[in-house]
């Protein structure tokens, strides 16, 4: 039986907002916030649990005082890492965040060896690959959160153009969580109606570009990365796993000869359920889409190659 306990590693803006979101949803029985700044994790945990008094159920939320508090988790969400600053690329974060991930993964493997891991640290796809190599777990248990966020950003841009059907917008973004992400207009719709029936070609191109720049736009205004939309995207994935919902969510996963690629992580549509990734869905790609996807994979692979050398993965 599920114990519905999850840990969130990193009590910064994304981690804390994820805990708050899950608390308001009543998704978990217990949430542990873990951070190297213990007092920050403890203080935020108290504040967030107090807020759940007004939710549909009270969720036990604690700040970890020791790494052993990560024990027996069903899901571990890793948000720890240096946040992206204005003018900083995700690649700039590569080496420092990989070392942080290595330290976190060692603790997770020790205390929650049966958990599923949702990676949120950037560069997202590369960090997800690092976790695969460090844990050596079944690939279905390691999931990168990217497509859920990028698809919500695409849906937002579609809604900005149409001004109707917001709850019926289904958007799909695959590839890397970066400059080479692929907003798939042919796989997106509004109430089952194809986008090209509702939106001009010019507006479609604008949606694609704005989706790709969605994170950078927020960084420009805030001076740091987004956290509300990422937290909600993480919460959707956590709920899908705990409730065994079998929903389709684009996620960064280890490809093993799918889409013509092997031993690399990239965003593709997957079915999420109690086992993590229940199925990788292979959509049919025309030549143009396959070329874009291959370019996206190459950008991820370049980061992986750097870490293979430095971390001996």
Secondary structure by P-SEA (a helix, b strand, c coil): ccccbbbbccccaaaaaaaaaaaaaccccbbbbbccaaaaaaaaaaaaaaaaccccccccccccccccccccccbbbbccccccccccccccccaaaaaaaaaaaaaaaaccccbbbbbccccaaaaaaaaaaaacccccccccccaaaaaaaaaaaaaaacccccccbbbbbbccccccccccccccccccccccccccaaaaaaaaaaaaaaaaaaaaaacccccaaaaaaaaaaaaaaaaccccccccccccccccccccbbbbcccccccccccbbbbccccaaaaaaaaaaaaaaaaaaaaaaaaccc
